[in-house]
């Protein structure tokens, strides 16, 4: 709407000035300056919003990326901006950064970025990466251990009825079973190494454009 007013400014002025009742509505140069300043501040936001809404897969991981683009490009101060345009941009950035600058919020956004194969470690501060990796490994380990306990509990209940008749029968051990007992690592250590290996493999793989395509290929 603002752009349309600027484009049709001459025609609007002629129409409004032709009628005595609307002549006072003809935009003055001060009005035009304000409209141009507002348009210069908001037009890049409209273009970015249109581009973002055209994406097929939008997730919370986009927030950190959006804030980065806003602060470094779209709403960054320009030498050609008027004072009003600079004020509008700075107020928008101040509002956004203030509402998303909490430590817990930033950690959540960093985690979302890290786990998104489109971005991974991009846009995450280098000093925060070790804590993010440790947090991911800790969460995966906790979930894996809970799943293992639940699985063992379910299997144990199922075997109470089915294995009782043969429980008295002594099972003959193989030679390899003795060596397995000696050489086996603690389960927790095996799990940590497996998680670290998977995490490193994930980070070494290149970023992708479509996470849905990755999911489809894994399922097939």
N, C-alpha and C positions, 0 to 999 in steps of 0.2 A: 504493500500500500504506500509506504513512504517513497519507494523508488518511482511508483506510478505518479505521485504528486510532483516529483522533481522532473520527470519526463514530460508531463503535461502542464508544466508551470505556466508557460506563455498562454496556452489555450484557456486554462482556468482563470488567469488574470483578466483576459479579454471578456470572458463570460460574466465574471463577477462584477467587473467595472461597468458593464453595459447596463446594469440595473442599479438604480439608486439605492434600493433596499439592501443590496448585497455588496455594494461598493466598498464598505468598510472591512469586508472579509478578504480583500485582495492581499496576498502575502507581501510583507515588506522585506527589505534585505535582511533585517535581523531574524525574521521568521525563516527565511531561506537558509541562513547560516546554521540555525539550530537544526533544521530538518536534515541538512547535508551532514552535519556532525553526527547526528543520531544514526543516519543511514550508513556512514562510514564505519561506525562501531558495530552495528548489528548485521550488516550484510554478510561478512565472513562467517558469522555464527549460523546464518540461515543456510549458506552453501554447505557448511560442514554438517549441519543437521540433516540436510537432504541426502548427502553422501552416506552418512551413518545409517539412516533409515533404509537405505537401499541394500544394506548388508543382509545376507541370508542367515547368519548365525551371530547374534548379539548376546554377550554374557557380561557378568560383573567385572571380568578381567579387562574390559574395554575402558572402565572408569579411569584407571591410572593413565592409560594412553591418552584419553581425552583431556585429562588435566594437564598432561605434559604438552600436548599440542596447543592448548589454550594459553599456557604460561609462556611458551617459547615462540609461538608463531601468530595464532589467530588474534589473541588479545594483547600481544606484546606492543609496547609503545613504539610509535613510528614518528620520525622527525616531521613528516608532513601532516600529522594529526593536529587538529585544533585542540585547544585546552579542554573544551567540552568533550571531545572524543576521547582524549586521554583519561578524563575523569570517569566517563562511563565505563571504559575498559578496566580501569583500576578498581572501580567499585564492584564490578562483576567478579573479577579475580579475587578480590578480598572476601567476598561472600562465599565463593566456592572453596577457597583454600581454608577459610575459617571453619566451615562445616565438615570438612573431610580431613582435617589436620590432626585428629586424635591419634594417639599411639596405637590403640586397638584397631581403629579403622584402617590405618596405614598398613598394619600387619596383615589384616584380612585382604586388602587390595594386593599386597605383594604376594601373598599365598595364591590368590586367584591368578595373577600373572604367571607365577612360577609353574602352576599346574596346567596352564593353557599352552598346548603345543604350538600355537601361533606366535607366542611371545617369549615364553620361558623366562630367561634372566634379563631380557631387554626391559629397559625403563626401571630396573630395580637398582638402587644404590649399591655399590660394591661392598661397602661396609656392612650391609644388611644381609648379604647372601649367605654367609656362614650360619647365621641364626635361622634363616628360612630353611636351609637344607636340613639342619638339625631338627627343626620343628616337623618337617615333612617326614623324616625318618622315624622320629618318635611316634608320630600319629599312625604311620603305617604299621610299625611294630606292635603298637597297642591293639590296633584292629585285628592284625593277624593272630595275635595271641588269644584274643577273645574268641575269634572264629575257631581256633584250634581247640580251645576248652569246650566250647559248645558242641563241636563235632565229636570229641571224645566222650562227652557226657551222653550224647544221643546214641553213639555206638555201644557204650557200656550198658545202657538200659535195654537195648535190643538183644545183646548177647546174654543177658541174665537168663532168659527163657530158652534160648536156642543152644547154649553151650554147656548147660549144667550137666547133662548126662555124660559128656565126654571129658569133663574137667578133671576127673580122677586119673585119666590116662596120661602117662608121662610121655612128653614129646622128646624124641631123640634129637640132640643138638648136632649141627654140622660143624665141621672144623672152621669154616669161615665165620661162624657166629662168634667164636671166641675172639678173633682178630677184629671184628667189627666193634665189639664192646670196648676193646682197648683203644682203637684208633679214632673212634667217633668223637666229634667235637661237641661241646655243649649246644643244646638246641638254640639258646638265645644268641650264641655267637654265630651259628649258621644262619639264623634269620637276619641278623644285622649285616652280615656279608652279602646275603642275597639281596637285601633292600638296597645296600650301597651300590651293588653291581647294577641293579635295575635303574637306580637313579642316575648313575653315571652314563649308562647307555641312553637314557632318555635325554640327558643334556647334550650328549655328543651328536645325536641325530639332528638334522637340520629342521628348522621351523617349517610349518606347513601353513597353507592358506585356508584349508577346510577341515576342521576337526571331525566333521561328520564322515568325510571320506576315510579318515583313519579308523574310525569306529567300524565302518562297513567292511574295510579290508581285514581288520582283526577278526571280525565275526565269521568271515568266509574262510 
